[in-house]
Amino acid sequence: MNDYIGRPAGRRGFLKGAAVALTVPAALSLVGGFPATAHADTSSLPDYAPVPPGALGPAVNADGYFVGNIAGNLYWATDSFYQCMFLTTLEGVVLVDAPPTIGNNLLRAIQAVTAANGRPSTVTHMIYSHSHADHIGASVLFGPDVTRIAHANTVPLLVRDADPNRPLPNVTFEDSYDLEVGGEYLRLDYHGPNHAPDNIFIYAPEYATLMAVDILFPGWVPFDYVAVSQDIPDWITAQSTIMDYPWETLVGGHLGRLGVRADGPVQIQYMADLAASVKTTYSSLDPSPYFANYGPQGNAWAIFKTFLLAVAETAAAPVIAKYTGVLAAADVYTVDNAWTVLESLRIDNGFLGPFGIHP
């Protein structure tokens, strides 16, 4: 279904391209290098498990990006760290998100595609998946005349942030919004807060494609602290909401490859396994050594930190063992994700363990 522009087809070409995309020079080129203004001790950087080949995406080109066809007039672009998608229409381009790490390469990608398919290259409409700068921080590149569409909750967040690189949307909606431009159609849906209070789903039914950002991470475990999400219970529910759509291709907003339906159940099970392990560990781990060590000092924060971290580390261990080689970076972020699940169980679900109602 996905026809990668200018890249060799087949597994051999895919794996070769993926390896090239992750080399240090290519990775540095994506962000323009790093200023040498600060230094940290890097003599003991940790070793992590190899990334499963199936988690990797296509190779980026010399400019540091890849653009490919999803289906029909729908395309996607990535720099191996972030993703966005765009729809070429008879009237112009509808762009969904503008990650700053892709930046001006979005202009190059759109120009390459529209030069090939003969459609107008001007971005006339832009959709914000949510307010976060890492996904829409290059919106400013497309000028003031673009029709920017977002959920109503996005407006006060962007007003608060006052970021000139994220112009305010001029069209907002509450529940759903049908966008028809130049013979093409997208449906925008809001299912409540999850990763962010304004995160929306962008569905292209004609192309069986859904873009839902910062919820499913195809081939990988979720980013740090459950994708630094603001509403963990609803984020967990949102995984299943994604699967309720009849999509074949998922644009998840991060990393180098698109999602397929088989990716959803794997992450959902990972999160379920993590929650089960956290519950078991939190119910059984003896807190008395932590109280005994830090209690006499009156250091309540030390008690919480060390005990809850011990719960997270203990709970994460069997999950890391199960998913290493299955989901990339299982050994990188599972402890942090366990911590977040633990905090949500305590705060949102009232699963308080030794910090419950005193007898």
C-alpha positions in Angstrom: 0.0 0.0 0.0 2.9 2.4 0.7 4.9 3.4 -2.3 8.1 5.0 -1.1 9.3 7.7 -3.5 12.8 7.3 -4.7 13.6 4.3 -2.5 14.3 0.6 -3.4 11.5 -1.8 -2.8 11.9 -5.0 -0.9 13.2 -6.1 2.5 16.8 -5.8 1.6 16.5 -2.2 0.5 14.3 -1.4 3.5 16.8 -2.7 6.0 19.8 -1.2 4.3 18.0 2.2 4.2 17.0 1.9 7.8 20.6 1.3 8.9 21.8 4.3 7.0 19.1 6.5 8.5 20.3 5.8 12.0 24.0 6.6 11.5 25.4 9.4 13.5 26.1 11.9 10.6 22.6 11.4 9.2 21.0 11.9 12.6 23.0 15.0 13.3 22.0 16.4 9.9 18.4 16.2 10.8 18.8 18.8 13.5 21.6 20.8 12.1 24.2 19.6 14.6 24.5 20.7 18.2 26.1 23.8 19.6 29.2 23.1 21.7 28.1 25.2 24.7 27.9 22.5 27.3 29.5 19.1 28.0 28.4 16.1 30.1 30.4 13.1 31.1 29.7 10.6 28.3 32.3 8.1 29.3 29.8 5.6 30.7 26.8 5.9 28.3 24.6 2.8 28.8 24.3 0.0 26.3 20.8 -0.8 25.0 19.4 -3.8 23.1 19.6 -3.6 19.3 16.5 -2.1 17.6 14.5 -4.9 15.9 14.8 -4.4 12.1 11.0 -4.3 11.8 10.8 -1.2 13.9 12.9 0.9 11.6 11.6 3.0 8.7 12.9 3.9 5.3 16.2 5.7 4.6 16.2 9.5 4.6 17.8 11.2 1.6 20.7 13.6 1.6 18.6 16.4 2.9 17.6 14.3 5.9 14.0 13.4 5.1 11.9 10.7 3.4 8.6 11.3 1.6 6.3 8.5 0.5 2.9 7.8 -0.9 0.4 6.2 1.4 -2.4 5.8 -1.1 -3.9 7.9 -3.9 -3.2 11.6 -3.2 -2.2 11.1 0.5 1.5 11.3 1.4 3.7 11.2 4.5 7.1 12.6 5.5 9.6 11.6 8.2 13.1 12.4 9.4 13.1 9.1 11.4 12.2 11.0 14.6 8.9 12.7 13.6 6.2 12.2 11.0 3.4 14.2 9.4 1.1 13.6 6.4 -0.3 15.8 3.6 -3.1 15.5 1.1 -2.6 16.9 -2.4 -5.9 18.3 -3.8 -7.0 20.1 -6.9 -6.9 23.4 -4.9 -3.8 23.0 -2.9 -2.2 21.0 -0.1 -3.7 20.0 3.2 -0.9 19.5 5.7 -1.4 17.7 9.0 1.3 18.9 11.5 4.6 20.5 10.8 7.3 19.1 13.1 10.3 21.5 13.4 12.9 18.7 13.1 11.6 18.1 9.6 11.2 21.9 9.1 12.0 23.2 5.7 12.3 19.7 4.3 8.5 19.7 4.4 8.6 22.4 1.7 11.0 20.2 -0.3 8.9 17.1 0.2 5.7 18.8 -0.9 7.4 20.4 -3.9 8.7 17.0 -5.0 5.4 15.3 -4.7 3.3 18.0 -6.4 5.9 18.4 -9.2 5.4 14.6 -9.9 1.6 14.4 -9.6 0.8 17.8 -11.2 -1.2 19.2 -8.4 -0.8 22.7 -6.8 2.1 22.9 -4.3 0.7 25.7 -2.1 -0.3 24.7 1.4 -3.8 26.1 1.7 -5.0 24.3 4.8 -3.1 23.0 7.9 -4.4 20.8 10.7 -2.9 20.8 14.1 -3.1 17.4 15.8 -2.6 19.2 19.1 -0.7 22.3 20.5 2.7 20.8 21.3 5.6 22.6 19.6 7.4 19.4 18.7 4.6 18.6 16.3 3.5 22.0 14.9 6.5 24.2 15.6 7.3 24.7 11.9 3.8 25.9 11.1 5.1 29.4 10.7 7.0 28.3 7.5 3.7 28.2 5.6 2.8 31.8 6.1 -0.2 33.8 7.4 -2.7 32.9 4.7 -3.1 29.3 5.5 -6.4 28.1 7.0 -5.3 26.5 10.3 -7.7 24.0 11.9 -7.6 22.7 15.4 -9.7 21.6 18.4 -11.1 24.5 20.4 -8.9 23.6 23.4 -5.8 24.3 21.3 -6.5 28.1 21.2 -6.0 28.9 24.9 -3.0 26.7 25.0 -1.3 28.5 22.1 -2.4 31.9 23.5 -0.7 30.9 26.8 2.5 29.7 25.0 2.7 32.8 22.8 5.0 31.0 20.3 5.4 32.9 17.0 6.3 29.6 15.3 2.8 28.3 16.1 0.2 30.7 14.7 -3.3 30.5 16.2 -5.8 28.4 14.3 -8.6 30.4 12.6 -11.0 27.4 12.4 -11.9 25.4 15.5 -14.3 22.6 16.4 -15.6 20.8 19.5 -16.5 17.2 18.5 -16.0 16.5 14.8 -15.1 18.5 11.7 -15.5 17.5 8.0 -12.9 19.0 5.8 -13.4 18.9 2.0 -10.9 20.6 -0.2 -10.4 20.2 -3.9 -12.2 16.9 -4.2 -10.5 15.3 -1.1 -11.9 14.6 2.3 -10.6 14.3 5.9 -12.6 13.8 9.1 -11.3 15.3 12.3 -12.6 13.7 15.6 -12.1 14.7 19.2 -12.4 11.9 21.7 -11.6 13.8 24.8 -8.2 14.4 26.5 -5.4 11.8 26.3 -1.9 12.7 25.5 -3.0 16.3 25.6 -6.3 18.0 26.3 -6.7 18.9 22.6 -5.4 15.9 20.8 -7.5 14.9 17.8 -7.7 12.1 15.3 -7.4 12.8 11.6 -9.1 10.1 9.4 -8.8 9.7 5.6 -11.5 7.1 4.9 -10.9 6.9 1.2 -7.3 5.9 1.9 -8.0 3.8 5.0 -5.5 6.0 7.0 -5.6 7.4 10.5 -3.3 10.0 12.0 -3.3 9.9 15.8 -0.3 11.4 17.4 1.6 10.3 20.6 -0.6 7.3 21.4 0.5 4.3 19.4 4.2 4.0 18.6 4.4 1.3 15.9 7.2 -1.2 16.6 8.4 0.7 19.7 7.4 1.1 23.4 5.8 4.5 24.2 8.1 7.4 24.7 9.3 8.4 28.2 6.7 8.5 31.0 3.9 7.1 28.7 4.6 9.7 26.1 4.6 12.5 28.7 0.8 12.3 28.5 -1.4 14.5 30.7 -4.3 12.0 31.2 -3.0 8.5 31.6 -6.4 6.6 32.0 -7.8 8.3 28.9 -4.5 7.8 27.0 -4.8 4.0 27.7 -8.4 4.1 26.5 -7.3 6.0 23.4 -5.2 3.1 22.2 -8.4 1.1 21.8 -10.3 4.0 20.3 -7.6 4.1 17.6 -8.3 0.4 16.9 -12.1 1.1 16.5 -11.4 3.0 13.3 -11.2 0.7 10.1 -7.7 2.0 9.1 -5.0 0.0 7.4 -2.2 2.6 7.8 -1.5 4.6 10.9 0.5 7.8 11.0 1.6 8.0 14.7 3.6 11.2 14.6 6.9 9.7 15.7 9.8 7.5 14.5 10.5 6.2 11.1 7.8 3.9 9.9 4.1 3.8 9.5 1.8 1.6 11.6 -0.1 -1.4 10.5 -3.0 -3.0 12.4 -0.9 -5.6 14.0 1.0 -2.9 15.9 -1.9 -1.9 18.0 -2.6 -5.1 19.9 1.1 -5.4 20.7 1.4 -2.0 22.4 -2.0 -2.5 24.1 -0.7 -5.8 25.6 2.6 -4.2 26.6 0.7 -1.6 28.6 -1.6 -4.2 30.1 1.3 -6.3 31.1 3.0 -3.3 32.6 -0.1 -2.3 34.6 -0.5 -5.9 35.9 3.1 -6.1 37.0 3.0 -2.7 38.7 -0.1 -3.7 40.6 1.4 -7.0 41.8 4.7 -5.4 42.8 3.1 -2.4 44.6 0.9 -4.9 46.6 3.8 -7.1 47.6 7.0 -5.0 47.9 7.9 -4.3 51.5 8.1 -0.6 52.2 9.5 -0.9 55.7 13.3 -0.6 54.8 12.6 2.7 53.1 10.6 4.1 56.0 13.3 2.8 58.4 16.2 4.4 56.5 14.7 7.8 55.8 12.0 8.2 58.4 14.3 9.1 61.3 15.7 11.9 59.1 12.2 13.2 58.5 12.9 13.0 54.7 9.5 12.0 53.4 10.4 12.7 49.8 13.3 10.2 50.0 10.9 7.6 51.2 8.6 8.1 48.3 11.3 8.4 45.7 13.2 5.3 46.7 10.2 3.1 47.4 8.2 4.0 44.3 11.3 3.8 42.1 12.0 0.3 43.5 8.4 -0.6 42.6 8.8 0.7 39.1 12.2 -1.1 38.6 10.9 -4.4 40.0 7.7 -4.2 38.0 9.5 -3.3 34.8 12.0 -6.1 34.8 9.7 -9.0 33.6 8.1 -6.7 31.0 11.5 -5.6 29.6 12.5 -9.3 29.4 9.2 -10.1 27.5 9.4 -7.3 25.0 13.1 -6.9 24.3 13.4 -7.9 20.6 9.7 -7.4 20.2 9.3 -3.6 20.7 12.2 -1.3 20.2 13.6 0.5 23.3 11.8 -1.8 25.8 14.9 -1.5 28.0 15.1 2.3 27.5 11.7 3.5 28.7 9.9 0.7 30.5 11.1 1.7 34.0 9.9 5.3 33.4 6.6 4.1 31.9 6.1 1.8 34.9 6.7 4.8 37.2 4.0 6.7 35.3 1.5 3.8 35.4 2.2 3.5 39.2 1.5 7.2 39.8 -1.7 7.0 37.7 -2.8 3.9 39.7 -2.2 5.8 42.9 -3.6 9.1 42.0 -6.3 8.3 39.4 -7.5 4.9 40.6 -7.0 5.2 44.3 -4.6 2.2 44.4 -2.6 3.7 47.3 -0.7 0.7 48.8 1.2 1.7 52.0 0.0 5.3 51.5 -3.7 4.5 51.9 -6.1 5.3 54.8 -4.3 5.0 58.1 -5.9 2.2 60.3 
